[in-house]
């Protein structure tokens, strides 16, 4: 299988840039959206809210409007030449339902832009990688609690968008080796349950060969994490992976139990594994670029990018 390749980076943002906010997954509380837009305006950005962001599906209340409407919002925002970045409002569930309705040919033709989200948005990170070749940002969402309440989370995203050369070294003080070692590869990953759900789909990546796989999740008990990781192992999705970085496992049970599962399922791969890196659903979450060459050093507790996240 072809190794994971580096993807095309977008341009960094400058004050005054217009950024679109979309809701590809769950419904968005209006007051949270307003608070998040205020933070963006405080950075000197001009946020533009897509037409269906505040919709709720008439029958399925866990979706932010109809699948085609959410897909159209993403396509139109991306293809608007006045928009420099597309930020997701929240996760939840729904990206898998709309991902195949997005006009990926039009998005590819429009060229790379900064795209930010995590959790359910993992399905879109994978789609951007496979269908457009664009690098993306695994980072906080505009109406998510962590972004609204945690200044370090806000600063990680702000620096990545405006001054990406200042955040080449990633990793929190909590980071430590689950499996020691050092590896070079291209970053990919996100919410591990979404990566497992992508298996067997028309555009799902068959493997992480040569990649630095970044994994996190929320609300998955240890036995369910075992099942998810076992599925990835049995499918060959982890064959040839160069290294693994682990983020947060909020509401997944006592960490010592989660850690035992991670060590059991990932320790046999024979690659460095760095745990507690501080990304994902944690109270403070750093922004991680996906699709860029980097070095993961489990012993040093760092992920060091070869190039800035944005040009």
Secondary structure, 3 states (H helix, E strand, C coil): CCCCCCCECCCCCCCCCEEEEECCCCCCCHHHHHHHHHHHHHCCCEEEECCCCCCCCCCCCCCCCCHHHHHHHHHHHHHCCCEEEEEECCCCCCHHHHHHHCCHHHHHHHCCCEEEECHHHHHHHHHHHHHCCECEEECCCCCCHHHHHCHHHHHHHHHHHHCHHHHCEECCCCCEEEECCEEEEEEEEEEHHHHHHCCCCCCCCCCCCCEEEEEEEECCCHHHHHHHHHHHHHHCCCCCCCEEEEEEEECCCCHHHHHHHHHHHHHHHCCEEEECCCCCCCCCCCCEEECCEEEEECCCCEEEECCCCCC
